[in-house]
Amino acid sequence: QVQVVESGGGLVQPGGSLRLACTASGSIYRINNMAWYRQAPGKQRELVASITRGGTTNYSDSVKGRFTVSRDNAKDTVYLQLSSLKPEDTAVYYCKVIDYWGQGTQVTVSS
């Protein structure tokens, strides 16, 4: 069994920044891919960014250049730095590790 826990969401003004963190624990060994998804009200869950154990990253076009994904393999933790935030970034952000999902953390961008 694997537990996935996100943290770091909140309310931020347009143009602001936030840093999300996600830690995996349990029966895991050398996790390869870790990913962030988001789901806005009334919309499907979408991939935001992913990172392999070796550090290869992938971003959706909507966040490229504004968000940065990183990880600490020793801590089984993945981070998502959100910058230049826009109201359309408002969503629940989820972390996915292997086939396990976290509970999500709310990010609200509003003035």
PENOR-V788606 format. One record per residue. N is the residue number from 0. RES is the residue in one letter. PSI is psi in degrees with one decimal (999 if undefined). Layout:
n: {N N}
res: {RES RES}
psi: {PSI PSI}
This chain:
n: {0 1 2 3 4 5 6 7 8 9 10 11 12 13 14 15 16 17 18 19 20 21 22 23 24 25 26 27 28 29 30 31 32 33 34 35 36 37 38 39 40 41 42 43 44 45 46 47 48 49 50 51 52 53 54 55 56 57 58 59 60 61 62 63 64 65 66 67 68 69 70 71 72 73 74 75 76 77 78 79 80 81 82 83 84 85 86 87 88 89 90 91 92 93 94 95 96 97 98 99 100 101 102 103 104 105 106 107 108 109 110}
res: {Q V Q V V E S G G G L V Q P G G S L R L A C T A S G S I Y R I N N M A W Y R Q A P G K Q R E L V A S I T R G G T T N Y S D S V K G R F T V S R D N A K D T V Y L Q L S S L K P E D T A V Y Y C K V I D Y W G Q G T Q V T V S S}
psi: {141.9 134.9 137.0 123.5 124.1 157.8 163.9 -0.8 175.9 -168.3 130.6 150.6 155.5 137.2 -10.0 -174.9 155.5 156.2 122.5 150.1 149.7 124.2 133.8 143.1 164.2 -146.2 76.9 152.5 118.3 66.0 131.9 -79.1 134.4 139.6 154.0 134.3 167.0 154.6 116.0 157.7 129.4 5.2 162.9 154.8 135.3 150.3 132.4 -51.7 153.5 160.9 136.0 171.5 -32.3 -4.9 6.4 128.1 157.9 136.3 149.6 153.7 -30.8 -18.4 -6.5 130.9 -12.8 -32.9 148.2 125.5 140.3 169.7 157.9 102.4 -33.6 -26.6 3.0 45.4 137.2 143.3 154.7 112.1 118.2 121.8 164.0 47.9 145.5 157.2 -32.7 -5.1 -6.7 125.3 170.7 126.4 128.7 146.4 138.1 127.4 115.7 -115.2 17.2 138.5 147.1 179.6 -13.3 153.1 133.1 131.2 122.1 123.9 111.3 147.1 999}
